[in-house]
Amino acid sequence: MIDGIMGDCLPLIEISGSGEYHDPITAEPCGGAHFNWTAAMVIEILHTYEFAA
C-alpha cells in the first residue's frame, strides 16, 4: 500500500489524465499536453513500490 502524496497520485492520474501538473484545488491536469512529467512520476512510483505496470 502506498501512503501520502505518492499514494494519491496514481488514482488522480487514472481519473484526471496526464498533465505537466495538476491544479491543487480542482485536480484538473494543466500544462503541457504532449510533454509532461506525469509519465516519469508514474514510472518512478511503480518502480519504487515494485508494482507491475
PDB file of N, H, CA, C and O in Angstrom:
ATOM      1  N   MET A   1       0.845  -1.181   0.000  1.00  0.00           N
ATOM      2  CA  MET A   1       0.000   0.000   0.000  1.00  0.00           C
ATOM      3  C   MET A   1       0.890   1.244   0.000  1.00  0.00           C
ATOM      4  O   MET A   1       1.899   1.307   0.703  1.00  0.00           O
ATOM      5  N   ILE A   2       0.495   2.218  -0.798  1.00  0.00           N
ATOM      6  H   ILE A   2      -0.324   2.166  -1.369  1.00  0.00           H
ATOM      7  CA  ILE A   2       1.254   3.458  -0.892  1.00  0.00           C
ATOM      8  C   ILE A   2       0.489   4.542  -0.146  1.00  0.00           C
ATOM      9  O   ILE A   2      -0.694   4.764  -0.404  1.00  0.00           O
ATOM     10  N   ASP A   3       1.159   5.209   0.769  1.00  0.00           N
ATOM     11  H   ASP A   3       2.120   5.028   0.978  1.00  0.00           H
ATOM     12  CA  ASP A   3       0.537   6.283   1.539  1.00  0.00           C
ATOM     13  C   ASP A   3       1.029   7.641   1.065  1.00  0.00           C
ATOM     14  O   ASP A   3       2.020   7.740   0.341  1.00  0.00           O
ATOM     15  N   GLY A   4       0.330   8.676   1.478  1.00  0.00           N
ATOM     16  H   GLY A   4      -0.475   8.595   2.065  1.00  0.00           H
ATOM     17  CA  GLY A   4       0.770  10.038   1.245  1.00  0.00           C
ATOM     18  C   GLY A   4       0.600  10.502  -0.192  1.00  0.00           C
ATOM     19  O   GLY A   4      -0.290  10.045  -0.909  1.00  0.00           O
ATOM     20  N   ILE A   5       1.458  11.403  -0.592  1.00  0.00           N
ATOM     21  H   ILE A   5       2.181  11.774  -0.010  1.00  0.00           H
ATOM     22  CA  ILE A   5       1.364  12.025  -1.907  1.00  0.00           C
ATOM     23  C   ILE A   5       1.478  10.990  -3.012  1.00  0.00           C
ATOM     24  O   ILE A   5       0.703  11.018  -3.968  1.00  0.00           O
ATOM     25  N   MET A   6       2.439  10.073  -2.893  1.00  0.00           N
ATOM     26  H   MET A   6       3.068  10.051  -2.116  1.00  0.00           H
ATOM     27  CA  MET A   6       2.593   9.065  -3.940  1.00  0.00           C
ATOM     28  C   MET A   6       1.343   8.200  -4.068  1.00  0.00           C
ATOM     29  O   MET A   6       0.940   7.849  -5.177  1.00  0.00           O
ATOM     30  N   GLY A   7       0.737   7.860  -2.949  1.00  0.00           N
ATOM     31  H   GLY A   7       1.064   8.145  -2.048  1.00  0.00           H
ATOM     32  CA  GLY A   7      -0.479   7.061  -2.979  1.00  0.00           C
ATOM     33  C   GLY A   7      -1.654   7.803  -3.593  1.00  0.00           C
ATOM     34  O   GLY A   7      -2.538   7.186  -4.186  1.00  0.00           O
ATOM     35  N   ASP A   8      -1.669   9.115  -3.456  1.00  0.00           N
ATOM     36  H   ASP A   8      -0.950   9.616  -2.974  1.00  0.00           H
ATOM     37  CA  ASP A   8      -2.740   9.921  -4.038  1.00  0.00           C
ATOM     38  C   ASP A   8      -2.544  10.175  -5.527  1.00  0.00           C
ATOM     39  O   ASP A   8      -3.512  10.416  -6.250  1.00  0.00           O
ATOM     40  N   CYS A   9      -1.309  10.124  -5.984  1.00  0.00           N
ATOM     41  H   CYS A   9      -0.523   9.928  -5.397  1.00  0.00           H
ATOM     42  CA  CYS A   9      -1.005  10.471  -7.375  1.00  0.00           C
ATOM     43  C   CYS A   9      -1.569   9.477  -8.388  1.00  0.00           C
ATOM     44  O   CYS A   9      -2.156   9.887  -9.389  1.00  0.00           O
ATOM     45  N   LEU A  10      -1.403   8.192  -8.146  1.00  0.00           N
ATOM     46  H   LEU A  10      -0.927   7.858  -7.333  1.00  0.00           H
ATOM     47  CA  LEU A  10      -1.855   7.213  -9.132  1.00  0.00           C
ATOM     48  C   LEU A  10      -3.353   7.300  -9.400  1.00  0.00           C
ATOM     49  O   LEU A  10      -3.746   7.335 -10.566  1.00  0.00           O
ATOM     50  N   PRO A  11      -4.216   7.337  -8.373  1.00  0.00           N
ATOM     51  CA  PRO A  11      -5.652   7.481  -8.658  1.00  0.00           C
ATOM     52  C   PRO A  11      -5.982   8.814  -9.341  1.00  0.00           C
ATOM     53  O   PRO A  11      -6.865   8.864 -10.198  1.00  0.00           O
ATOM     54  N   LEU A  12      -5.284   9.888  -8.971  1.00  0.00           N
ATOM     55  H   LEU A  12      -4.568   9.847  -8.274  1.00  0.00           H
ATOM     56  CA  LEU A  12      -5.510  11.189  -9.595  1.00  0.00           C
ATOM     57  C   LEU A  12      -5.221  11.121 -11.089  1.00  0.00           C
ATOM     58  O   LEU A  12      -6.008  11.605 -11.903  1.00  0.00           O
ATOM     59  N   ILE A  13      -4.102  10.523 -11.441  1.00  0.00           N
ATOM     60  H   ILE A  13      -3.463  10.130 -10.780  1.00  0.00           H
ATOM     61  CA  ILE A  13      -3.723  10.400 -12.847  1.00  0.00           C
ATOM     62  C   ILE A  13      -4.689   9.487 -13.585  1.00  0.00           C
ATOM     63  O   ILE A  13      -5.057   9.759 -14.727  1.00  0.00           O
ATOM     64  N   GLU A  14      -5.094   8.417 -12.940  1.00  0.00           N
ATOM     65  H   GLU A  14      -4.795   8.196 -12.011  1.00  0.00           H
ATOM     66  CA  GLU A  14      -6.044   7.490 -13.569  1.00  0.00           C
ATOM     67  C   GLU A  14      -7.385   8.171 -13.850  1.00  0.00           C
ATOM     68  O   GLU A  14      -7.977   7.957 -14.908  1.00  0.00           O
ATOM     69  N   ILE A  15      -7.857   8.973 -12.929  1.00  0.00           N
ATOM     70  H   ILE A  15      -7.375   9.148 -12.070  1.00  0.00           H
ATOM     71  CA  ILE A  15      -9.160   9.643 -13.074  1.00  0.00           C
ATOM     72  C   ILE A  15      -9.058  10.877 -13.982  1.00  0.00           C
ATOM     73  O   ILE A  15      -9.876  11.053 -14.886  1.00  0.00           O
ATOM     74  N   SER A  16      -8.061  11.725 -13.741  1.00  0.00           N
ATOM     75  H   SER A  16      -7.397  11.583 -13.007  1.00  0.00           H
ATOM     76  CA  SER A  16      -7.994  13.023 -14.410  1.00  0.00           C
ATOM     77  C   SER A  16      -7.177  13.029 -15.688  1.00  0.00           C
ATOM     78  O   SER A  16      -7.363  13.905 -16.532  1.00  0.00           O
ATOM     79  N   GLY A  17      -6.293  12.087 -15.845  1.00  0.00           N
ATOM     80  H   GLY A  17      -6.141  11.376 -15.160  1.00  0.00           H
ATOM     81  CA  GLY A  17      -5.431  12.076 -17.009  1.00  0.00           C
ATOM     82  C   GLY A  17      -4.082  12.680 -16.715  1.00  0.00           C
ATOM     83  O   GLY A  17      -3.797  13.102 -15.594  1.00  0.00           O
ATOM     84  N   SER A  18      -3.271  12.714 -17.725  1.00  0.00           N
ATOM     85  H   SER A  18      -3.503  12.372 -18.636  1.00  0.00           H
ATOM     86  CA  SER A  18      -1.895  13.148 -17.595  1.00  0.00           C
ATOM     87  C   SER A  18      -1.775  14.641 -17.855  1.00  0.00           C
ATOM     88  O   SER A  18      -2.416  15.175 -18.761  1.00  0.00           O
ATOM     89  N   GLY A  19      -0.970  15.296 -17.075  1.00  0.00           N
ATOM     90  H   GLY A  19      -0.450  14.863 -16.339  1.00  0.00           H
ATOM     91  CA  GLY A  19      -0.679  16.712 -17.266  1.00  0.00           C
ATOM     92  C   GLY A  19       0.695  17.015 -16.726  1.00  0.00           C
ATOM     93  O   GLY A  19       1.273  16.207 -15.999  1.00  0.00           O
ATOM     94  N   GLU A  20       1.219  18.161 -17.072  1.00  0.00           N
ATOM     95  H   GLU A  20       0.749  18.817 -17.663  1.00  0.00           H
ATOM     96  CA  GLU A  20       2.527  18.537 -16.537  1.00  0.00           C
ATOM     97  C   GLU A  20       2.438  18.710 -15.021  1.00  0.00           C
ATOM     98  O   GLU A  20       3.387  18.436 -14.287  1.00  0.00           O
ATOM     99  N   TYR A  21       1.269  19.174 -14.577  1.00  0.00           N
ATOM    100  H   TYR A  21       0.498  19.397 -15.173  1.00  0.00           H
ATOM    101  CA  TYR A  21       0.969  19.244 -13.150  1.00  0.00           C
ATOM    102  C   TYR A  21      -0.550  19.254 -13.011  1.00  0.00           C
ATOM    103  O   TYR A  21      -1.259  19.408 -14.006  1.00  0.00           O
ATOM    104  N   HIS A  22      -1.052  19.093 -11.803  1.00  0.00           N
ATOM    105  H   HIS A  22      -0.476  18.968 -10.995  1.00  0.00           H
ATOM    106  CA  HIS A  22      -2.497  19.103 -11.552  1.00  0.00           C
ATOM    107  C   HIS A  22      -2.843  20.274 -10.649  1.00  0.00           C
ATOM    108  O   HIS A  22      -2.121  20.574  -9.698  1.00  0.00           O
ATOM    109  N   ASP A  23      -3.954  20.932 -10.956  1.00  0.00           N
ATOM    110  H   ASP A  23      -4.540  20.688 -11.728  1.00  0.00           H
ATOM    111  CA  ASP A  23      -4.431  22.032 -10.132  1.00  0.00           C
ATOM    112  C   ASP A  23      -4.675  21.501  -8.714  1.00  0.00           C
ATOM    113  O   ASP A  23      -5.354  20.486  -8.561  1.00  0.00           O
ATOM    114  N   PRO A  24      -4.147  22.149  -7.684  1.00  0.00           N
ATOM    115  CA  PRO A  24      -4.298  21.643  -6.319  1.00  0.00           C
ATOM    116  C   PRO A  24      -5.724  21.719  -5.781  1.00  0.00           C
ATOM    117  O   PRO A  24      -6.046  21.039  -4.807  1.00  0.00           O
ATOM    118  N   ILE A  25      -6.576  22.524  -6.389  1.00  0.00           N
ATOM    119  H   ILE A  25      -6.314  23.077  -7.180  1.00  0.00           H
ATOM    120  CA  ILE A  25      -7.956  22.654  -5.928  1.00  0.00           C
ATOM    121  C   ILE A  25      -8.888  21.741  -6.727  1.00  0.00           C
ATOM    122  O   ILE A  25      -9.683  21.002  -6.147  1.00  0.00           O
ATOM    123  N   THR A  26      -8.789  21.792  -8.050  1.00  0.00           N
ATOM    124  H   THR A  26      -8.143  22.392  -8.521  1.00  0.00           H
ATOM    125  CA  THR A  26      -9.736  21.051  -8.894  1.00  0.00           C
ATOM    126  C   THR A  26      -9.214  19.706  -9.382  1.00  0.00           C
ATOM    127  O   THR A  26      -9.990  18.886  -9.872  1.00  0.00           O
ATOM    128  N   ALA A  27      -7.918  19.469  -9.257  1.00  0.00           N
ATOM    129  H   ALA A  27      -7.288  20.136  -8.859  1.00  0.00           H
ATOM    130  CA  ALA A  27      -7.246  18.257  -9.752  1.00  0.00           C
ATOM    131  C   ALA A  27      -7.217  18.180 -11.275  1.00  0.00           C
ATOM    132  O   ALA A  27      -6.880  17.137 -11.836  1.00  0.00           O
ATOM    133  N   GLU A  28      -7.566  19.274 -11.946  1.00  0.00           N
ATOM    134  H   GLU A  28      -7.839  20.122 -11.491  1.00  0.00           H
ATOM    135  CA  GLU A  28      -7.530  19.311 -13.407  1.00  0.00           C
ATOM    136  C   GLU A  28      -6.085  19.242 -13.888  1.00  0.00           C
ATOM    137  O   GLU A  28      -5.224  19.944 -13.357  1.00  0.00           O
ATOM    138  N   PRO A  29      -5.803  18.384 -14.911  1.00  0.00           N
ATOM    139  CA  PRO A  29      -4.456  18.368 -15.463  1.00  0.00           C
ATOM    140  C   PRO A  29      -4.159  19.679 -16.182  1.00  0.00           C
ATOM    141  O   PRO A  29      -5.000  20.175 -16.932  1.00  0.00           O
ATOM    142  N   CYS A  30      -2.980  20.241 -15.963  1.00  0.00           N
ATOM    143  H   CYS A  30      -2.298  19.837 -15.354  1.00  0.00           H
ATOM    144  CA  CYS A  30      -2.600  21.523 -16.545  1.00  0.00           C
ATOM    145  C   CYS A  30      -1.222  21.404 -17.179  1.00  0.00           C
ATOM    146  O   CYS A  30      -0.529  20.401 -17.003  1.00  0.00           O
ATOM    147  N   GLY A  31      -0.837  22.430 -17.911  1.00  0.00           N
ATOM    148  H   GLY A  31      -1.399  23.244 -18.054  1.00  0.00           H
ATOM    149  CA  GLY A  31       0.493  22.458 -18.504  1.00  0.00           C
ATOM    150  C   GLY A  31       0.539  21.750 -19.841  1.00  0.00           C
ATOM    151  O   GLY A  31      -0.469  21.663 -20.543  1.00  0.00           O
ATOM    152  N   GLY A  32       1.706  21.245 -20.190  1.00  0.00           N
ATOM    153  H   GLY A  32       2.524  21.315 -19.620  1.00  0.00           H
ATOM    154  CA  GLY A  32       1.930  20.629 -21.494  1.00  0.00           C
ATOM    155  C   GLY A  32       1.047  19.428 -21.763  1.00  0.00           C
ATOM    156  O   GLY A  32       0.913  18.540 -20.921  1.00  0.00           O
ATOM    157  N   ALA A  33       0.447  19.405 -22.936  1.00  0.00           N
ATOM    158  H   ALA A  33       0.555  20.126 -23.620  1.00  0.00           H
ATOM    159  CA  ALA A  33      -0.416  18.289 -23.313  1.00  0.00           C
ATOM    160  C   ALA A  33       0.385  17.133 -23.908  1.00  0.00           C
ATOM    161  O   ALA A  33       0.008  15.972 -23.745  1.00  0.00           O
ATOM    162  N   HIS A  34       1.477  17.437 -24.590  1.00  0.00           N
ATOM    163  H   HIS A  34       1.783  18.380 -24.722  1.00  0.00           H
ATOM    164  CA  HIS A  34       2.226  16.394 -25.270  1.00  0.00           C
ATOM    165  C   HIS A  34       3.574  16.105 -24.609  1.00  0.00           C
ATOM    166  O   HIS A  34       4.254  15.145 -24.970  1.00  0.00           O
ATOM    167  N   PHE A  35       3.944  16.916 -23.667  1.00  0.00           N
ATOM    168  H   PHE A  35       3.391  17.696 -23.374  1.00  0.00           H
ATOM    169  CA  PHE A  35       5.173  16.694 -22.919  1.00  0.00           C
ATOM    170  C   PHE A  35       4.881  17.026 -21.475  1.00  0.00           C
ATOM    171  O   PHE A  35       4.510  18.151 -21.141  1.00  0.00           O
ATOM    172  N   ASN A  36       5.054  16.036 -20.625  1.00  0.00           N
ATOM    173  H   ASN A  36       5.356  15.122 -20.895  1.00  0.00           H
ATOM    174  CA  ASN A  36       4.821  16.304 -19.214  1.00  0.00           C
ATOM    175  C   ASN A  36       5.608  15.325 -18.363  1.00  0.00           C
ATOM    176  O   ASN A  36       6.170  14.352 -18.866  1.00  0.00           O
ATOM    177  N   TRP A  37       5.639  15.590 -17.091  1.00  0.00           N
ATOM    178  H   TRP A  37       5.183  16.381 -16.682  1.00  0.00           H
ATOM    179  CA  TRP A  37       6.403  14.776 -16.158  1.00  0.00           C
ATOM    180  C   TRP A  37       5.558  13.706 -15.489  1.00  0.00           C
ATOM    181  O   TRP A  37       6.089  12.905 -14.720  1.00  0.00           O
ATOM    182  N   THR A  38       4.263  13.669 -15.757  1.00  0.00           N
ATOM    183  H   THR A  38       3.831  14.320 -16.382  1.00  0.00           H
ATOM    184  CA  THR A  38       3.405  12.689 -15.108  1.00  0.00           C
ATOM    185  C   THR A  38       3.841  11.266 -15.415  1.00  0.00           C
ATOM    186  O   THR A  38       3.866  10.425 -14.516  1.00  0.00           O
ATOM    187  N   ALA A  39       4.183  10.980 -16.656  1.00  0.00           N
ATOM    188  H   ALA A  39       4.163  11.663 -17.386  1.00  0.00           H
ATOM    189  CA  ALA A  39       4.593   9.626 -17.025  1.00  0.00           C
ATOM    190  C   ALA A  39       5.842   9.205 -16.262  1.00  0.00           C
ATOM    191  O   ALA A  39       5.931   8.073 -15.787  1.00  0.00           O
ATOM    192  N   ALA A  40       6.799  10.106 -16.143  1.00  0.00           N
ATOM    193  H   ALA A  40       6.728  11.026 -16.529  1.00  0.00           H
ATOM    194  CA  ALA A  40       8.018   9.791 -15.396  1.00  0.00           C
ATOM    195  C   ALA A  40       7.701   9.540 -13.923  1.00  0.00           C
ATOM    196  O   ALA A  40       8.299   8.666 -13.296  1.00  0.00           O
ATOM    197  N   MET A  41       6.764  10.302 -13.378  1.00  0.00           N
ATOM    198  H   MET A  41       6.278  11.011 -13.888  1.00  0.00           H
ATOM    199  CA  MET A  41       6.389  10.123 -11.985  1.00  0.00           C
ATOM    200  C   MET A  41       5.735   8.761 -11.766  1.00  0.00           C
ATOM    201  O   MET A  41       6.023   8.085 -10.778  1.00  0.00           O
ATOM    202  N   VAL A  42       4.855   8.356 -12.684  1.00  0.00           N
ATOM    203  H   VAL A  42       4.621   8.905 -13.486  1.00  0.00           H
ATOM    204  CA  VAL A  42       4.195   7.054 -12.567  1.00  0.00           C
ATOM    205  C   VAL A  42       5.238   5.943 -12.617  1.00  0.00           C
ATOM    206  O   VAL A  42       5.186   5.008 -11.818  1.00  0.00           O
ATOM    207  N   ILE A  43       6.179   6.037 -13.545  1.00  0.00           N
ATOM    208  H   ILE A  43       6.221   6.797 -14.194  1.00  0.00           H
ATOM    209  CA  ILE A  43       7.235   5.027 -13.644  1.00  0.00           C
ATOM    210  C   ILE A  43       8.028   4.964 -12.343  1.00  0.00           C
ATOM    211  O   ILE A  43       8.326   3.874 -11.855  1.00  0.00           O
ATOM    212  N   GLU A  44       8.371   6.111 -11.779  1.00  0.00           N
ATOM    213  H   GLU A  44       8.129   6.997 -12.176  1.00  0.00           H
ATOM    214  CA  GLU A  44       9.123   6.149 -10.523  1.00  0.00           C
ATOM    215  C   GLU A  44       8.322   5.528  -9.377  1.00  0.00           C
ATOM    216  O   GLU A  44       8.870   4.756  -8.591  1.00  0.00           O
ATOM    217  N   ILE A  45       7.042   5.853  -9.275  1.00  0.00           N
ATOM    218  H   ILE A  45       6.597   6.480  -9.914  1.00  0.00           H
ATOM    219  CA  ILE A  45       6.203   5.295  -8.212  1.00  0.00           C
ATOM    220  C   ILE A  45       6.119   3.774  -8.358  1.00  0.00           C
ATOM    221  O   ILE A  45       6.315   3.049  -7.383  1.00  0.00           O
ATOM    222  N   LEU A  46       5.834   3.293  -9.552  1.00  0.00           N
ATOM    223  H   LEU A  46       5.675   3.882 -10.344  1.00  0.00           H
ATOM    224  CA  LEU A  46       5.708   1.856  -9.775  1.00  0.00           C
ATOM    225  C   LEU A  46       7.033   1.143  -9.506  1.00  0.00           C
ATOM    226  O   LEU A  46       7.054   0.049  -8.941  1.00  0.00           O
ATOM    227  N   HIS A  47       8.128   1.765  -9.912  1.00  0.00           N
ATOM    228  H   HIS A  47       8.111   2.654 -10.370  1.00  0.00           H
ATOM    229  CA  HIS A  47       9.446   1.172  -9.674  1.00  0.00           C
ATOM    230  C   HIS A  47       9.778   1.163  -8.171  1.00  0.00           C
ATOM    231  O   HIS A  47      10.253   0.158  -7.644  1.00  0.00           O
ATOM    232  N   THR A  48       9.530   2.262  -7.505  1.00  0.00           N
ATOM    233  H   THR A  48       9.144   3.079  -7.933  1.00  0.00           H
ATOM    234  CA  THR A  48       9.849   2.373  -6.078  1.00  0.00           C
ATOM    235  C   THR A  48       9.078   1.365  -5.245  1.00  0.00           C
ATOM    236  O   THR A  48       9.618   0.782  -4.305  1.00  0.00           O
ATOM    237  N   TYR A  49       7.817   1.161  -5.590  1.00  0.00           N
ATOM    238  H   TYR A  49       7.377   1.635  -6.354  1.00  0.00           H
ATOM    239  CA  TYR A  49       6.980   0.262  -4.802  1.00  0.00           C
ATOM    240  C   TYR A  49       6.841  -1.116  -5.443  1.00  0.00           C
ATOM    241  O   TYR A  49       6.043  -1.935  -4.986  1.00  0.00           O
ATOM    242  N   GLU A  50       7.619  -1.378  -6.507  1.00  0.00           N
ATOM    243  H   GLU A  50       8.267  -0.713  -6.878  1.00  0.00           H
ATOM    244  CA  GLU A  50       7.685  -2.673  -7.167  1.00  0.00           C
ATOM    245  C   GLU A  50       6.318  -3.211  -7.580  1.00  0.00           C
ATOM    246  O   GLU A  50       6.008  -4.383  -7.364  1.00  0.00           O
ATOM    247  N   PHE A  51       5.507  -2.339  -8.175  1.00  0.00           N
ATOM    248  H   PHE A  51       5.759  -1.388  -8.350  1.00  0.00           H
ATOM    249  CA  PHE A  51       4.232  -2.750  -8.740  1.00  0.00           C
ATOM    250  C   PHE A  51       4.459  -3.149 -10.183  1.00  0.00           C
ATOM    251  O   PHE A  51       5.327  -2.596 -10.857  1.00  0.00           O
ATOM    252  N   ALA A  52       3.685  -4.103 -10.655  1.00  0.00           N
ATOM    253  H   ALA A  52       2.980  -4.552 -10.107  1.00  0.00           H
ATOM    254  CA  ALA A  52       3.734  -4.438 -12.080  1.00  0.00           C
ATOM    255  C   ALA A  52       2.971  -3.370 -12.853  1.00  0.00           C
ATOM    256  O   ALA A  52       1.865  -2.990 -12.471  1.00  0.00           O
ATOM    257  N   ALA A  53       3.555  -2.898 -13.919  1.00  0.00           N
ATOM    258  H   ALA A  53       4.454  -3.207 -14.229  1.00  0.00           H
ATOM    259  CA  ALA A  53       2.914  -1.856 -14.731  1.00  0.00           C
ATOM    260  C   ALA A  53       1.755  -2.418 -15.515  1.00  0.00           C
ATOM    261  O   ALA A  53       1.097  -1.686 -16.255  1.00  0.00           O
TER     262      ALA A  53
END
